[in-house]
Amino acid sequence: MNNHTKLSVNINKVATLRNARGGDVPNVLNVALDCERFGAEGITVHPRPDQRHIRYSDVAELAPAVKTEFNIEGYPNEEFIALVLANKPAQVTLVPDPPGVLTSNAGWDTVAHGEFLRPIIQTFKAAGIRTSIFIETDQKLIAQAKEIGTDRIELYTESYAVGYKKDPAAAVAPFVESAKFAKSIGLGVNAGHDLSLENLSYFGKELYGYLDEVSIGHALIADALYLGLHNTIQQYRNCLNPTAWK
């Protein structure tokens, strides 16, 4: 049982802001290093084929500089696979969002796509890269994720974030059961999508001991506009700290 949940900061939105104006402000590498300095325990990027936020060149610059855990997530087409193998992050997270989608909106169907994913997972693991796959709370799909060889799953938490406002206990229950099940069959458990200062503490508390890492980008970067990056990262870290829970 893991009693510490790491915070990985997704810096895609920093790149979006840079790209809106051109040039190099804000500087993506400097922001990543500041995130680490301010308490982030990982840096996540999600490069897309159109490079509308994180560019492939950003990945090459970040890979040797990130000293915590570098996580590259994305859809495993040939270009993405080559990018990951060239830059050897600590973790790769496979997401079923083909080119053109705005943001991730579903987890993998590991039954339907298992034979597509299996050799890709094997390729990354052979390169010494921990592999995670984005998935929903269906335990059948989680069991199949284990069978095809992934090291971890990343639970897709949009339904929790939506349901939290109405009934937190009901919203989190499937995630608790899925995380416990995943751990029982030897999988690590990450989580991400729409986690925020509003809902993260409850999620972290309910999954305490079963949650290895959360990856948070949009909400965290938006909060930093008001609270400052250092303060924001500390607040998110505090949401995952058992001594701060009431």
C-alpha angles and dihedrals in degrees: 000000000000113000097186125070116202123219115225114189117217107215099189093113091055088058090047090057092048093049093050090069102023123229122072106296116145094029108225095205093049092049091051091052091047090051089055092046090051094052110278111146095203143012121226128195130180109198115194128201092252090050090221091158120358111036126210087243089058090056092053090050095046099045098074094036103052109093099183118053118317112208121189114193131186150101110310103237119145095270093050093048091051091048093052094046091049093052102035102210122192088249140015119201116201114215125188097226111119121202116300103034118122097223140341110291107167143025128244121280093224092189095055095037101030096109090048092052100040099075092041091054090047091051093053094043090050087056091054095253118139109234128214129177127210108240145159126239099271105127092208089060091045091052089051090049088059091048094055091053111256119153096213143007126221111215112223102231105188092107089052092050092049095044095043093078092058105032117357095186094052092044095053099039097086090049093051092051093044093048091050091048093048092051091048091059094045104263126135115232128224127168138199151150125093095000109150145164087275098058109016100086093056092046092049092047095049093047094040111149094017103063120084102178145356123207114207129175123142099044094041095050091045091051090050090063088067104026103032124250097266094048092044095053090048090051092051090047088051090055087062095046113101092207089063096052118104 
